[in-house]
Amino acid sequence: MKTWKKVLITIFFILLALGIWGYPKWKMLNHVMHLFDDDKIVENFRTFNEVTPISELTASKTPLPYSKKSNINLPDSFKFMGTDYNTEAFLKDSWTTGFLVIQNDTVVFEKYYLKNTETTRNISWSMAKSFISALIGIAIEEGHIKNVMQNVEEYLPELKGSGYEGVRIKDVLQMSTGVGFNEDYGDFNSDINRWGRGFALGSSQDAFAATLKRELEPGTVNHYVSINTHVLGMILTKATGKTITEYMQEKLYEPLGMENDGYWLIDGRNMEMALGGLNLTLRDFAKIGSLYLHGGKWNNQQIVPNEWVKMSLTADAPHLQPTDDSFGYGYQWWLPKSDIGEFMAVGVYNQNIYINPVTKTVVVKLSANPRFNDNTYVPSSEDAALEMYRKIANSAAGL
């Protein structure tokens, strides 16, 4: 064969190999770059498994479905900052894809929108953080982790020299690490968006965490840094010797009786996106709310230690306290200013799990709101959604 033909054949196979290697990365990066486009966001939020590597969670061998009644009538309206808002319009205008109300462990309202169904697995975004917190509590109970007062580097020596050196696990749980980070999803060059593009290309999240620097004294300021939860995932993996998926399958997915398969997004090193990459169905998301409503107990089994649940839902320092203008923070749970102990798991683009311990209500809302970053748009407001949940909880409980 002539030399020039050999060269052409070699070049062809090199280009083919590069295409095979690079196309999935290009596809995922393109997915991320257009993730929140109005005409793509709904489909994107339910199809991550088609464009990125995943780690599967398998439906429980003994599923525990909620009992169900006919749908109640939701309150026609609710009041927010002195103005009445129509409930159905609010759900529609915030691009709700699934809405669930559970009263006394019974589904009393369940509805899907924008072509989602009861088997649709939807991205959690930061609601995943509350699941990670539960796993940390279990790992402490089992002795894999000594206590929350230990420093991060005792488990992760690779983070020595980063902003996480000298930071207690408790400070990581409470988003008080002092690590500098810009979490603005509307800013193309923000840290969270830089991380997202790196994730799409298969970059190591562990390596990204090691690049972050300290700006504030740990344990003094509540500053939301999503990578903090990734560090918790790193600790969990190192301490248990299992992946997050494996540990969650055993310690939460099976005992909670999850009805459907779920999955975690994983990076190029097969590490789960602990900060927000959990994909479950609407009902299976609700299980973490029901579990914490019952103090960590489900189906007569203490799954998460009761004391851990109590600590997780307590703002135990001044910088963590809720105010009229902001939610407080526990161990990866949001704490509204409340006399009745309400708490929430919250994800961007209006993903919510709301728990009311007085009315015994759990509300789950999945959404794909492209106007989430518009602070003037009331349907994007978590404060407004909270008032709607309160009205629904009281109505469901007959109050």
C-alpha positions in Angstrom: 0.0 0.0 0.0 1.3 3.4 -0.9 2.5 5.6 1.9 0.0 8.3 1.3 -2.9 5.8 1.6 -1.5 4.6 4.9 -1.3 8.1 6.1 -4.9 8.9 5.1 -6.2 5.6 6.7 -4.3 6.5 9.9 -5.7 10.0 10.0 -9.2 8.6 9.4 -9.0 6.2 12.3 -7.5 8.9 14.6 -10.4 11.3 13.7 -12.9 8.5 14.2 -11.5 7.7 17.6 -11.5 11.4 18.6 -15.1 11.6 17.4 -16.2 8.5 19.4 -14.4 9.9 22.5 -15.4 13.5 22.1 -19.0 13.3 20.9 -20.5 12.4 24.3 -18.6 15.2 25.9 -19.7 17.7 23.3 -23.3 16.4 23.6 -23.3 16.9 27.4 -21.6 20.3 27.1 -24.2 21.4 24.6 -26.9 20.1 27.0 -25.5 22.2 29.8 -25.1 25.3 27.7 -28.8 25.2 26.7 -30.0 23.6 29.9 -32.3 26.4 30.9 -33.6 27.6 27.5 -37.3 28.1 27.5 -38.0 25.6 24.8 -35.7 22.9 26.3 -35.7 23.2 30.1 -38.6 20.9 30.8 -37.3 18.1 28.6 -33.7 18.6 29.8 -34.7 18.2 33.5 -36.1 14.7 32.9 -33.6 13.3 30.4 -30.2 13.7 32.0 -29.7 9.9 31.7 -29.7 10.3 27.9 -26.7 12.7 27.8 -24.5 12.0 30.9 -23.0 9.0 32.7 -25.2 7.8 35.6 -25.1 5.5 38.6 -28.4 3.6 39.0 -30.5 3.2 42.1 -32.8 0.1 41.9 -36.4 0.1 43.1 -36.8 -1.5 46.6 -37.4 -5.2 46.7 -40.2 -4.4 49.1 -41.8 -1.2 47.8 -43.9 0.8 50.3 -46.3 2.9 48.3 -48.3 5.6 50.0 -52.0 5.0 50.4 -54.0 7.3 48.3 -57.3 9.2 48.3 -59.1 11.1 45.6 -57.5 14.5 45.0 -58.7 17.2 47.4 -59.4 20.7 46.1 -56.5 22.9 46.6 -57.2 26.3 48.1 -58.3 28.7 45.4 -55.8 31.3 46.4 -53.1 32.3 49.0 -51.8 35.6 50.2 -48.2 36.8 49.8 -47.0 40.2 50.9 -50.6 41.5 51.0 -51.6 40.3 47.6 -53.8 37.3 46.7 -52.4 34.8 44.2 -54.4 32.1 42.4 -53.0 28.7 43.3 -53.5 27.0 40.0 -52.1 30.0 38.1 -49.0 30.1 40.4 -48.4 26.4 39.7 -48.7 27.0 36.0 -46.6 30.2 36.0 -43.8 28.5 37.9 -43.6 25.8 35.3 -44.6 23.0 37.7 -44.0 19.5 36.3 -45.3 17.5 39.3 -47.2 18.4 42.5 -47.9 16.2 45.5 -49.6 16.7 48.8 -49.3 14.0 51.5 -51.5 14.3 54.6 -51.0 11.8 57.4 -48.9 9.6 55.2 -51.7 9.5 52.5 -51.5 11.1 49.1 -54.4 13.5 48.9 -53.3 15.4 45.8 -51.1 14.3 42.9 -50.9 16.0 39.5 -48.4 16.1 36.7 -47.9 18.8 34.2 -45.9 19.5 31.0 -45.9 15.8 30.0 -44.3 14.5 33.2 -45.9 11.3 34.6 -45.8 9.3 37.9 -42.8 7.4 36.5 -40.8 10.4 35.3 -37.4 10.7 37.0 -36.7 14.4 37.5 -33.5 16.2 38.5 -33.5 17.2 42.2 -30.9 19.9 42.1 -30.1 20.9 45.6 -32.9 18.8 47.2 -30.2 16.1 46.9 -28.3 17.8 49.7 -30.8 16.7 52.3 -30.4 13.1 51.2 -26.6 13.4 51.6 -27.1 14.8 55.1 -29.2 11.8 56.1 -26.5 9.5 54.9 -23.9 11.3 56.9 -26.1 10.9 60.0 -26.3 7.2 59.3 -22.6 6.9 58.8 -21.9 8.6 62.1 -24.4 6.2 63.8 -22.6 3.2 62.3 -19.2 4.5 63.4 -17.8 5.2 59.9 -17.4 8.9 60.9 -16.5 9.8 64.4 -18.4 13.0 64.8 -19.2 16.4 63.2 -16.5 18.2 65.1 -13.7 16.5 63.1 -11.9 18.5 60.5 -12.4 17.7 56.8 -8.8 16.8 56.2 -8.9 14.0 58.8 -10.8 12.1 56.0 -9.6 14.0 53.0 -5.9 14.8 53.2 -6.0 15.7 49.6 -7.8 18.9 50.6 -5.0 20.1 52.8 -3.9 23.5 51.5 -7.4 24.3 50.2 -10.1 26.4 51.8 -11.4 23.3 53.5 -8.4 22.6 55.6 -9.2 23.3 59.3 -13.0 23.3 58.6 -15.2 21.1 60.7 -17.6 18.7 59.2 -20.3 20.5 61.1 -19.4 23.8 59.3 -19.7 22.0 55.9 -23.1 20.7 56.9 -24.3 24.1 57.9 -22.9 25.9 54.8 -20.5 27.9 57.0 -17.1 26.8 55.7 -15.9 30.3 54.9 -14.9 29.1 51.4 -15.3 31.7 48.7 -17.8 30.8 46.0 -20.2 32.6 43.6 -23.4 30.5 43.3 -25.2 32.8 40.8 -26.7 30.6 38.1 -27.5 33.7 36.1 -23.8 34.7 35.8 -22.1 32.8 33.0 -18.7 33.1 34.7 -19.8 32.3 38.3 -18.1 29.5 40.1 -21.1 27.2 40.0 -21.4 27.6 36.2 -17.6 27.0 35.8 -18.0 23.9 37.8 -21.0 22.9 35.7 -19.1 23.2 32.4 -16.3 21.2 33.9 -18.7 18.5 35.1 -20.1 18.3 31.6 -16.7 17.6 30.2 -16.0 14.9 32.7 -13.7 16.8 35.0 -13.1 15.7 38.6 -15.3 17.4 41.1 -12.8 16.4 43.8 -10.1 18.3 42.0 -12.4 21.3 41.6 -13.1 21.3 45.4 -9.3 21.4 46.0 -9.0 24.7 44.1 -11.3 26.7 46.4 -9.9 29.2 48.8 -11.0 30.5 52.2 -12.5 34.0 52.4 -14.1 34.0 55.9 -13.6 32.4 59.3 -15.3 29.0 59.3 -18.4 28.7 61.5 -19.2 32.4 61.5 -21.2 33.2 58.3 -23.8 31.2 56.5 -22.7 31.3 52.9 -24.2 28.9 50.5 -21.5 26.9 48.6 -22.8 23.9 46.7 -19.4 22.3 46.6 -19.6 21.9 50.3 -22.0 19.1 49.7 -19.6 17.5 47.3 -17.0 17.5 50.1 -19.6 15.7 52.3 -19.9 13.2 49.5 -16.2 12.7 49.4 -16.1 12.2 53.2 -19.0 9.7 53.0 -17.3 7.7 50.2 -13.9 7.7 52.0 -15.4 6.8 55.4 -17.7 4.0 54.3 -15.6 2.5 51.5 -18.7 2.6 49.3 -20.0 4.9 46.6 -22.8 7.3 47.4 -25.1 5.2 45.2 -24.2 1.9 47.0 -24.6 3.4 50.5 -27.9 5.1 49.6 -29.3 2.0 48.0 -28.6 0.0 51.2 -29.4 2.7 53.9 -32.2 4.7 52.3 -33.5 3.3 49.1 -34.3 -0.2 50.3 -35.7 0.6 53.8 -37.8 3.5 52.5 -39.4 1.2 50.0 -38.7 3.4 47.0 -41.1 2.5 44.2 -39.1 3.3 41.1 -35.5 3.1 39.9 -33.6 6.4 40.3 -30.1 7.6 39.4 -27.2 9.9 40.3 -25.3 11.9 37.7 -21.6 11.0 37.9 -18.5 12.8 36.7 -15.6 11.4 34.6 -14.2 9.8 37.7 -17.5 8.0 38.5 -18.1 10.3 41.5 -21.7 11.2 42.1 -22.9 14.8 41.7 -23.7 14.9 45.5 -24.7 18.6 45.4 -27.7 18.1 43.1 -27.5 15.2 40.7 -30.2 12.9 42.2 -33.0 11.9 39.8 -36.2 10.4 41.3 -39.9 10.3 40.8 -42.2 12.7 42.6 -43.4 10.1 45.1 -39.9 8.8 45.9 -38.7 12.4 46.5 -41.5 12.7 49.1 -40.1 9.8 51.2 -37.3 11.9 52.6 -39.9 14.4 53.8 -42.0 11.7 55.4 -39.0 10.1 57.0 -38.0 13.4 58.7 -41.5 14.2 59.6 -41.5 11.0 61.6 -38.1 11.7 63.3 -36.1 9.4 61.0 -38.5 6.4 61.4 -40.4 4.7 58.6 -42.3 1.4 58.5 -41.5 0.8 62.1 -37.7 1.1 61.4 -35.4 3.8 62.7 -33.6 4.6 59.5 -31.9 7.9 60.4 -31.1 8.5 64.0 -33.7 10.6 65.7 -31.1 12.8 67.4 -29.5 13.4 63.9 -32.9 14.6 62.6 -33.3 17.0 65.6 -29.8 18.4 65.1 -30.4 18.7 61.3 -33.5 20.8 61.8 -31.9 23.2 64.4 -30.2 26.5 63.6 -27.8 26.3 66.6 -25.8 29.5 66.0 -26.8 33.2 65.4 -25.6 33.2 61.8 -27.9 30.3 61.0 -31.1 31.7 62.4 -34.0 32.4 60.1 -35.1 36.1 59.8 -38.0 37.9 58.2 -36.0 38.2 55.0 -34.2 34.8 54.8 -34.5 31.2 55.7 -32.3 29.7 58.4 -30.2 26.7 57.8 -29.5 23.3 59.6 -27.7 20.3 58.3 -28.5 20.7 54.6 -32.1 21.6 55.4 -33.7 25.1 55.0 -35.6 26.4 58.1 -38.2 29.1 57.5 -39.0 31.5 60.3 -41.8 29.6 62.0 -43.4 28.9 65.3 -44.3 25.3 64.3 -41.0 23.9 63.1 -41.5 23.8 59.3 -38.5 22.8 57.2 -37.7 22.4 53.5 -35.4 20.8 51.0 -34.9 23.4 48.2 -33.4 23.1 44.7 -32.9 25.7 42.1 -35.6 26.3 39.5 -38.3 25.7 42.1 -37.8 22.2 43.4 -39.2 21.9 46.9 -40.0 19.4 49.6 -42.0 21.2 52.4 -42.7 19.5 55.7 -45.2 20.8 58.3 -44.9 18.8 61.6 -48.0 20.3 63.1 -50.4 19.5 60.3 -48.5 16.3 59.4 -48.2 17.4 55.8 -45.5 16.9 53.1 -45.7 18.9 49.9 -43.4 18.2 46.9 -43.1 20.4 43.9 -41.0 19.7 40.9 -40.6 22.5 38.4 -38.6 23.7 35.4 -39.0 27.4 35.7 -36.9 29.3 33.1 -37.6 32.6 34.9 -36.1 31.4 38.2 -33.4 34.0 38.2 -35.8 36.9 37.7 -36.2 38.3 41.2 -39.1 40.4 40.2 -41.2 37.4 39.0 -43.3 36.2 42.0 -43.8 32.6 40.8 -40.1 32.2 41.1 -40.1 33.2 44.8 -39.5 30.5 47.4 -41.1 32.8 49.9 -44.3 33.0 47.9 -44.2 29.2 47.4 -43.9 28.8 51.2 -47.1 30.8 51.8 -48.9 28.6 49.3 -47.6 25.4 51.0 -48.8 26.7 54.4 -52.2 27.4 53.0 -52.4 24.0 51.4 -51.2 22.2 54.6 -53.8 24.0 56.8 -56.5 23.2 54.2 -55.5 19.5 53.9 -55.5 19.2 57.7 -59.0 20.8 58.0 -57.7 23.9 59.8 
